[in-house]
Amino acid sequence: MPKFRIPRDARDIINKLKKRGYKAYLVGGCVRDLVMKCPPIDYDITTDAHPDDIRKIFKKCNFIGAKFGVVRVIVNKKEYELATFRKDIGYRDGRHPTKIRFTNEKEDVLRRDFTVNGLLYDIDKKSIIDYSQGQKDIKKRLIRTIGEPAKRFKEDYLRMLRAVRFSVQLKFKMAPQTLRAIKSCSKNISKISAERIRDELIKILTGPDPEKGLILLQKSGLLKHILPEIELMIGVKQPPQFHKLGDVFNHTLGLFSYSKNLSCTLAFGALLHDVGKPKTQTIKDRIRFDGHVEIGCLMAHNICMRLKLPLNTTEQIGELVKNHMRFIDVKKMRESTLKRFLRMDHFDDHLELHRLDCLASHGDISNWRYCRKKLKQFKALSAKEVLRPPPLISGHDLIRMGLRPGPQFKIILNELETLQLESKLSRKQDALNYVKSKYVNN
């Protein structure tokens, strides 16, 4: 019999329910993870106690999902999901049941999504209850629906994305019949809210194998419905001397193959950095993508807004797309231009995106090394002072010199900073003299 280490709070919740005469088991992902000897993130509990019964037993509860038989019990500032054994009856929107009926543990398991998530664990008997052959599929490393796949997906179309996500996260294969069912139902993913789709996409793209995730999204037919702009990359050829992986889609997959567990911002930056290429491809003397950065910025913004990503995340992703081609010129940049480039917000993300882009293209990361070398040099000289020197004069100084406030002030101050960054000005008096000679006396 398996013997798992269960957190005291989860054990206490189960024991309280049992002392009142109710059944209670650990359920779902936590049991799957324990079987796989992975530390669970959450411990969910299923019980025959109804929400009103749970209310009487536990002091702190969140009842937002109570109409579906789900209550969150709060113990030591941590929430534990308690779900009453239930059977779902009818689905009004491809996501939520029309109504539910409280039932027994077997029927509850058989209405769940995937066999590997259908395991129960009895903490007293130290035994697993398996009505869906979940343990067998864990050994086979297989994602398979409980019951008929098409029926499971019609109940909740989000399960199609979850199947991809579990396949990626657990490094499991997808059962052929499950994949076929997703293909036949894929267009219905549009019935799911943007927020739900976004959350699953983030988990796929920031997980251990986003390349596999994108391939599965494409093979399953989901990609063309949630990210049609990425589907359009398939077959868009690139100059072979610069792109060893071929078309834009395979190049994008290549970025993910060189790095895992990316941040959300960097993952979407990698996904969307060349999103403008299909719309800008021309073939004359050679294949070109003139203007793909500008078009890509607009497309990336629209995609992020459609997925309802936070505004600051959307802006950072846009900056990654906007600046990803600038690395080509770093060795030719004026010192002031280079310093302004290196001091961009979140420059580590820009640098990493460039490294991945190069590895998935021609393999030459000399510009990446050059930027790192320069950053190291500036850090030794106090990067804050070198890259962002304190202004030598201010707008008030310009007013005292007799200049009128206006757009010209920004031009003058920017010009003075350029001279500072290039070590041509370092004292306030020299800056004042420069302004007098160029802007006051002329």
SEDRENVO-466598 format. One record per residue: residue in three letters; x, y, z of N, C-alpha, C in turn. Coordinates in steps of 0.2 Angstrom, whole numbers, plus 5000, padded with zeros to 4 digits. Example, Ala and Ser with C-alpha at 12.3 -4.5 7.8 and 13.67 -1.06 7.14 Angstrom:
! residues 2
ALA506649725039506249785039506649845039SER506449895035506849955036506450005039
! end
This chain:
! residues 442
MET500449945000500050005000500450065000PRO500250114996500750174996500650215002LYS501150245004501150285010501450355009PHE500950405008501150475006501250525012ARG501650575012501650625017501150675015ILE500650685019500150735018500150795023PRO500150855021500150915025499650905031ARG499850925037499450925043498750955042ASP498751015039498151045038497651005034ALA497850975028497450935024497150875028ARG497650845032497450785036496950805041ASP497050865044496550885049495850905046ILE495850925040495150945037494850875036ILE495150825033494850765032494650725038ASN495050735043494850695049494250735053LYS494250795052493650835055492950805051LEU493050805045492450775041492250705043LYS492750665044492650595045492350585052LYS492550625057492350625064491550645064ARG491350685059490650705059490250645055GLY490550595053490250545049490250545041TYR490650595039490650605032491250565029LYS491150545022491750525018492150585016ALA492850565015493250625013493950595010TYR494150615004494750585001495150644998LEU495750634997496150674993495950654986VAL495950704981495750694974496150734969GLY496150704963496450734957497150744957GLY497450804955498150814953498550794959CYS498350814965498850794971498950724972VAL498450684970498550604971499050584965ARG498850614959499250594953500050614955ASP500150674957500850694959501150654964LEU500750634969501050584974501250524972VAL500850494967500950434964501650434960MET501750494957502250504952502850534956LYS502750534963503350554968503550624966CYS503050674965503150744964502850784969PRO503150834972502750874977502150904974PRO501550894977500950934974500951004976ILE500651044972500551114973499951124978ASP499451094976498851104980498551034982TYR498151034988497850964990497150974990ASP496750944985496050954985495750894988ILE495150904991494750854994494050844992THR493850784991493150774989492750734995THR492150754996491750725001491050725000ASP490650685004489950685003489650735007ALA490050775011489750835015489450885010HIS488850915011488650965007488951035009PRO488851085005489151145007488851175013ASP488251165014487951185021488251145027ASP488451085026488751045031489451075032ILE489751085027490451115028490451175031ARG489951215030489951285033489851275041LYS489551225043489451215050490151185054ILE490551155050491151125053491751165053PHE491751215048492351255047492251325048LYS492651365051492451435053492551475047LYS493151465043493351515038493251475031CYS492751505027492651465021492451525015ASN492651505009492451545003491951504999PHE491351534999490751494996490651514989ILE491151544985490951574978490751514974GLY491051454974490851404970490351354973ALA489951374978489551334982488951304978LYS488751344973488151314969488351254964PHE489051244963489351184960489551134965GLY489451144971489651104976490351114979VAL490651164977491351184979491451234984VAL491751214989491951264995492651264996ARG492951324997493651334999493751345007VAL494051305010494151305017494851335018ILE494851385023495451425024495751405031VAL496351375030496651355037497351385036ASN497551415042498251445042498451485036LYS497951525034497951575028498051535021LYS497951475021497951435015497251405013GLU497051405007496451385005496551305002TYR496051265004495951205002495251194999GLU495251164993494651154989494251094992LEU493651104994493251044996492651044991ALA492650984987492050974982491650914984THR490950934985490550874986490450834980PHE490450764982490350714976489750734972ARG489850744966489250764962489250734955LYS488650744951488550724944488350784941ASP488650804935488450864931487850844927ILE487350884926486850874922486750924917GLY486850914910486750964905487251014905TYR487451044900487951094899487751154895ARG487651214898487351264894487751304889ASP488451304891488851344887489551314885GLY489551244885490251214884490751224889ARG490451244895490951254901490651234907HIS490051264909489751254915489151204915PRO489051164920488451124920487751164921THR487251144918486551174919486351164926LYS486451104929486351094936486751034938ILE486751024945487150964947486750924952ARG486950864953486550824958487150794962PHE487050794969487550764973487450684973THR488050654973488050584972488550544976ASN488850494973489350454977490050464974GLU490550444977491250454975491350424968LYS491050364966491250334960490950384954GLU490350404955490050444949490350514949ASP490650534955490950594955491650594951VAL491950534952492650524948492450524940LEU491950484939491850474932491550534928ARG491450584931491250644927491850694927ARG492450674929493050714929493350714922ASP493950744921494150754914494650694912PHE495250684915495650634913495850584918THR495950524916496050464920496650484925VAL497150514924497650524928497450574934ASN496950614933496650664938496050634941GLY495950564940495350534943495450494949LEU496050494952496150454958495950484965LEU495750444969495550464976496150424981TYR496250464986496750434991496350434998ASP496350375001496050365008496650375013ILE496650425017497250435021497350385027ASP496750355029496750315034496950245032LYS496650215027496850155024497450155020LYS497750215019498350225014498250185008SER497650195005497550164998497250204993ILE497350194987497150234981496550194979ILE496050234977495450214974495450234967ASP495350184962495450204955494950174951TYR494450214949493850194945494050204938SER494550234936494650254929495350234926GLN495650184929496250154927496850214926GLY496750264931497250314931497950294932GLN498050244937498750224939499050184933LYS498650154929498850114923499150174918ASP498750224917498950274912499550314915ILE499650324921500250354924500850314922LYS500750254923501350204921501450214913LYS500950214910501050224902501250294900ARG501150334905501350414903500850434898LEU500250424899499750444894499150484897ILE498950534893498450584894497850554890ARG497350534894496750504891496150524895THR495550534891494950564895494650504898ILE494250524904493850474907493150464903GLY493050404900492550394896492650424889GLU492050434885492150454878492450524877PRO492950534874493350594873492850654871ALA492550644865492050694862491550724868LYS491250674871490750694876491150734882ARG491750714884492050754889492250824887PHE492450834881492550894878491950944877LYS491450914875490750944874490550974881GLU490650934886490450964893490851024895ASP491451024893491951084895492451084889TYR492451134885492951144879493551164882LEU493651194888494251204890494751144891ARG494451094892494751024893495251014887MET495051034882495551024876496251054877LEU496251114879496851154881497151124887ARG496751094892497051064898497451004896ALA497150964891497450904888498150924886VAL498250974882498850994879499351014885ARG499051054890499451074895499751014900PHE499250974901499550914905500050874901SER499950864895500450824891501050854891VAL501150924891501750964891502050954898GLN501650974903501850984910502150914913LEU501750864911501950794914502350754910LYS502450784904502950744898502550684897PHE501950684896501550624894501350624887LYS501250574883500950564877500150574877MET499850594872499150604872498850544868ALA498350514871498050454868497750474861PRO497850434856497650444849496850464849GLN496450434852495750444852495550514855THR495950534860495950594864496150654859LEU496650644855496950694850496450704845ARG496150644842495650644837495050684839ALA494850674845494250714848494350784848ILE494950804850495150874850495050904843LYS495350874838495350894832494650904829SER494150864831493450874829493050924832CYS493350944838492950994842493351054843SER493951064840494351114841494051184840LYS493651194835493351264833492951284839ASN492751244843492251264849492651294855ILE493351294854493751334859493551404860SER493351434854493151504854492551514859LYS492251464861491651474866491951484873ILE492551474874492851484880493151554881SER493051584887493251654888494051664887ALA494151724885494851744883495351734889GLU495051744895495451744901495651664903ARG495151624902495351554903495851524898ILE495751544891496251524886496951554888ARG496951614890497551644892497951614897ASP497551594902497951554908498251494906GLU497851454902498151394899498751404895LEU498651454890499251464886499851484890ILE499751524895500351544899500651484902LYS500251434905500551374908500951334903ILE500651334897500951294891501651324889LEU501651384888502251424886502751434891THR502551434897503051444903503251374906GLY503051324903503151254906503751224904PRO503851164905504551124904504651114897ASP504151114892504251094885503751134881PRO503851204880503351244876503351224869GLU503951204866504051184859503451124858LYS503451074862503051024862502251044862GLY502151094867501551124867501251154861LEU501751194858501551234852501351174846ILE501751124846501651074841501051044842LEU500851024848500250994850499651034848LEU499751104850499151154848499051154841GLN499551144837499451144829499151084827LYS499451024829499150964827498450954829SER498250974835497550964837497051014834GLY497351064830496851114827496651174831LEU496951174837496751224842497151294840LEU497751284838498151344836497751394832LYS497451364826497151414821496551454824HIS496351424830495751454832495951504838ILE496451494842496651534847497251584845LEU497651564841498251604838498251594831PRO497851624827497851614820498451644817GLU498751704820499251734818499951694818ILE499951644823500551594823500451544818GLU499851514817499751464812499951494805LEU499851554804500051584797500851584796MET501251574801501951564800502151504797ILE501751454797501851384794501951394787GLY502551374784502651374777502951444774VAL503051494779503351554777504051544777LYS504351544771505051524770505451584772GLN506151574774506551624776507251614773PRO507651664772508351654769508751594772PRO508851544769509251484772509951504775GLN510251554772510851574775510851604782PHE510251624784510151654790509751614795HIS509351564792508851534796508951454794LYS509351424799509451354798508851304799LEU508351334802507751294804507151304799GLY507251344794506751344789506251404790ASP505651384790505051434790505051464796VAL504551514796504551564802504251524808PHE503751474807503551434813504051394816ASN504451354812504951314814505551354818HIS505651414815506151454819505851474826THR505251494826504951504832504951454837LEU504751394835504851334839505551324842GLY506051344837506751334839506951374845LEU506651434845506751484851506651444858PHE506051414858505851374864506251314865SER506551284860506951224861507551234865TYR507751304864508451314868508351344875SER507751354877507651374884506951354887LYS506951334893506351314896506151354902ASN505551354904505351384910505451464910LEU505251494904505251564903504751604907SER504851664908504351704911503851714906CYS503251734908502651744904502851804899THR503151854901503351904896503851884891LEU504351844893504851824888504551774884ALA504151724886503851674882503451704877PHE503051754878502651784873503051834868GLY503551854871504051894867504351844861ALA504551784864504851734859504351714854LEU503651704856503151684852502951734847LEU503051794848502751844844503251894841HIS503951874842504451924839504451924832ASP504251874828504251874821503551864818VAL503051884822502351874820502151924814GLY502551974813502352014807502651994800LYS503051934801503351914794502851884789PRO502351844791501951824786501651874781LYS501451934785501151994781501652034777THR502252024778502752074775503252034770GLN503151974769503651934765503551954758THR504151974755504251984748504851944745ILE504751924739505351884736505551914729LYS506151944730506351984724507051954722ASP507551994724508251974724508351914729ARG508051914735508051864740507351874744ILE507251824749506651834753506851894758ARG506351934758506351994763505752004767PHE505852034773505252044777505252124780ASP505352164775505352234776504752264780GLY504952294786504352324790504052274795HIS504352214795504052164799504052174807VAL504452214809504552234816503952284818GLU503852334813503252384815502552344814ILE502452304809501852264809501752224815GLY502352184816502352144822502152174828CYS502452234830502252274836501452274836LEU501152304831500452314831500052244832MET500252194829499952124829500052104836ALA500652104839500752084846500352114851HIS500252184850499852224855499152194854ASN498852184848498152164847498052094850ILE498552044849498551984852498451984859CYS498952024862498952024870498352054873MET498052104869497352134871496852084871ARG496852044865496351994864496351944870LEU496951924872497051874877496951904884LYS496851974884496752004890497352004895LEU497952004892498552004897498552074900PRO498852074906498952144909499252194905LEU499152254906499352314902500152314902ASN500452314908501152314909501452254905THR501152194906501452144902501452154895THR500852174892500752194885501252244883GLU501452294887501952344885502652314884GLN502752274889503452244889503552194883ILE503052154882503052114876503152154869GLY502752204869502852254863503552274863GLU503852294868504552324868505052264866LEU504952204868505352144865505252144858VAL504652144855504552134848504952194844LYS504752254847505052314844505852324843ASN506152294848506852304849507252244847HIS506952184845507352124844507852124838MET507752174833508152174828508752224829ARG508752264834509252314835509952284837PHE509952224839510552194841511052184835ILE510752184829511152174823511752234823ASP511552294826511952354825512352374831VAL512352334836512652354842513352374842LYS513752334838514452354837514552414833LYS514052444829514152504825513852564829MET513552554834513152604838513652654841ARG513452724840513752774844513752754852GLU514252774855514252764862513652784866SER513352834865512752864868512152814866THR512152794860511552754857511652684861LEU512252654861512352594864512152594872LYS512352654875512152654882511452664883ARG511052694879510352704880510052634879PHE510252604874510052534872510152484878LEU510752484881510852434886510452454893ARG510252514894509952534900509152524899MET508952504894508152494893507952454899ASP507352464901506952424906506952354904HIS507052304909507052234908507552214902PHE508152244902508552224897508752154897ASP508752124903508952054903508452014898ASP507852024898507351994894507552004886HIS507752064885507952084878508552044876LEU509052034880509652004879509551924878GLU509051904882508951824882508551814876LEU508051854874507751844867508151844862HIS508651894862509151894856509551834856ARG509751804862510151744862509751684859LEU509151674861508751624858508651634851ASP508451694849508351714842508951694837CYS509551704840510151684836510251614836LEU510151574842510251504842509851474837ALA509251494836508751464832508751494825SER509251534823509351564817510051534814HIS510551574815511251554812511751534817GLY511551534824511951514829512551564831ASP512551624828513051664830512851714835ILE513151704841512951744847513451794849SER513851824844514351864846514151934848ASN513551954845513252024848513052014855TRP512751954856512551944863513151944868ARG513651914866514251924870514551994871TYR514552024865514752094865514352144870CYS513652134870513252174875513452154882ARG513552084884513652064890514352094892LYS514852094888515552124889515452194891LYS515052234887514952304888514652314895LEU514152274897513752284903514252274909LYS514652224908515152204913515652264914GLN515852294909516352354909515952414913PHE515352424911515052484914514852464921LYS514752404923514552384930515252404934ALA515752384931516452394935516552474936LEU516252514932516352584932515752624936SER515252574939514652604942514152614936ALA513852564934513352564928512852614929LYS512552634935512052684936512352754934GLU512952764936513252834934513352834926VAL513652774924513852774917513252774912LEU512752734913512252724909511652774910ARG511552804916511052854918511452904922PRO511852944919512153004922511653054925PRO511753084931511353134933511353194929PRO510853224927510853284922511253334925LEU511653364920512153424922511753484924ILE511253494920510753554921510053534920SER509553584922508853564922508553614918GLY507853614917507453664913507453724917HIS507553724924507553794927508253824925ASP508753794924509353824922509253854915LEU508953824911508753844904508353914904ILE507853914909507453974910507854034912ARG508354014917508754074920509254094915MET509354054909509754084904509354124899GLY508754124900508354164895507954134890LEU507954064890507654024885506854014887ARG506454004882505753994884505553924884PRO505153904889504953834890504653804883GLY504753744881504453724875504753654873PRO504553634867504853564865505553574864GLN505853634863506553634862506953614869PHE506653624874507053604881507153534881LYS506753484878506853414878507453404873ILE507453434868507953424863508653444866ILE508653504869509353524872509553474878LEU509153454882509353414888509553344885ASN509153324880509353254877510053264874GLU510153324870510853334867511353334872LEU511253364878511753364883511853294886GLU511353254887511453194890511853144885THR511753154878512153124873512953144874LEU513053204875513753224876514053194882GLN513653184888513853154894513953084893LEU513553044889513652974888514252964884GLU514453014880515053004876515653034879SER515553054885516153074889516453144886LYS515953184883516253244880516053304885LEU515553294890515353344895515353304902SER515653334907515553304913515453354919ARG515453424917515353474923514753524921LYS514453544926513853584925514053654921GLN514653684923514853744919514953734912ASP515253674910515353664903514753654899ALA514253624903513553614900513253684898LEU513253724903512953794903513353834897ASN513953824897514353864891514153834885TYR514053774884513853734878513153764875VAL512653774880512053794879512053864876LYS512453904880512553984879512753994872SER513353954870513653964863513153934858LYS512753884859512353854853511653884853TYR511353894859510653914859510453984861VAL510954014865510754084868511054134864ASN511654134862512054184858511854184851ASN511554134848511354124841510654144840
! end
